[in-house]
Amino acid sequence: MANIYDPPRSKWLYPDRGMVKWLGFFLSDHTAALEQDSDTGQPVGTPQVQQDEAAIGALLDNAYLTGETVHIQLNVLENDHFPPDTVGTVAGFSNDGRVLLYTTHGAKQLNVAAIRNIRAEEPAKWYRAGVNNYGQ
């Protein structure tokens, strides 16, 4: 049985912005910044605190000895943004100031002087150092 009154689609389908319009006043600056990043299509890294050479060296040595996965942010700007962190395990060092890093995309050599920040990856949820009651 057909509907007696079936209005045309253009009558009942319209772009209702509702809350989006109301919230748009507060988010306009934020969305403008997001659109600039989406124009390039490149992922953008979050700026981390600049570490000194001694701290970077100590963290690299510790990561090499323990085999921890590290996140390394390079002190390089691409389109006024930092590139995404390089994630991997430290495999060794060279005499010319480079570190060998094994990533999911293969091995990479990074210049130690170009490292801005390095931090160890947080342990997985099921493993937390110092916790004895894993069932809870």
N, C-alpha and C positions, 0 to 999 in steps of 0.2 A: 504494500500500500504506500503510495507516494505521499509525501508531505504536501498539504494543501498550500501552505505559504512557504516557498523556498526562495529566500532572497538571494540575489547574486552574491558571489563570493566577495566582490569589492565592497559590499555594504557591511559585511560582518567581520572581514579580515582587514585590520588596520594596524599600523605599528604603534601600539600602546607602550609608551616608555615608562609610565607610572613612577615607581620608586627610582628607576634609573635616572630619570630627569631630575628628581629631587636630590639624589646623591651626587649627580654630576657636577653640581656647583662646588662640592667639597673635593672631588677627585679630579678636577680638570687638569691641575698641574701635574698630578701623578700620571694620568693617562697620556699626557703630552710627552712626558719622559719615556714612558713605555713605548710609545709609537716611534720615538727616535731610535730606540734600541731595536724595535721590530723592523725598521727600515733596512738596517744592515743585515738582519737575519743571523747575526753571530751571537753565540752565548756570551754573557758578560760575567766576569768574576766579581765577587764582593771584595772591596779593598780591605786588606788585613793590616795589622800594625807592622811597621818596619822594624825588623830585628837587627841587632848588631852581628858582626861577623863571628864573634866568639859564641854567641847563642846558636847561630845557624850551624857552626861547626860541631858544637856539642850535640845538637839534635840529630845531625846527619850521622855522627859516629854512633850514637845510641841506636838509631834506626838500623844502621848496618849490623851492629852486634846482635840486636834482638830480632831482626827480620820483620819489624813492624811496617805496616803500610803507612805512608806519609802523604800529605797534601802539600805541594810546593807551589807557591805563588811567585812568579817571576816579576822583577821590577821593570816591566816593559809596558808601555801604553799602546793600545791598538784602538784607533778611533776614539780617543779620550777615555778609554775603559781598560781595565786590566783583563787579560785573557783568563779563561777558566783555569782552575788549579790543575796541575799535573799530578796525577795520583799513581803511586806505584811503590815498589820496594827498592831500597838502595842495594845495588849489587856490587859496587866498588867505586874506587877513586882513581884518578889518573894524576900523573905528575904535573900536568899543565893546568891544574885547578878546575877540573871537571869531575862531575859525579855521574856514574852510570846508574840509570833508573830503569827497572823493568815495569812496564805498564801493560794494560790490556791491549794496547795497540802496538806492542813490540818494545824493543830497547831504545832508550833515549839518552843522549849525553847532554847534561845541563852545565852551564858555567856557574860555579859556586858564587862568583862575584855578582851574578845577575839575579840571585835569589833574594826576594823581598821578605818572605815569611815561609816558615815550615812548621807544620804541626802534625802530630800523630793522629791517625784515624781512631775514632772512638771505637771501643770494642763492641762486638755484636750484642744484641739485647740479651741473648741467652748466656753470655759470659760477661761477668762483671768482676773485676779484681776486688778481692777483699770480702766478697759475699759468700757465705757458707750455706745459705738456705736457697738453693736453686729452684726448689719446687714452688716457691711462693711468688 
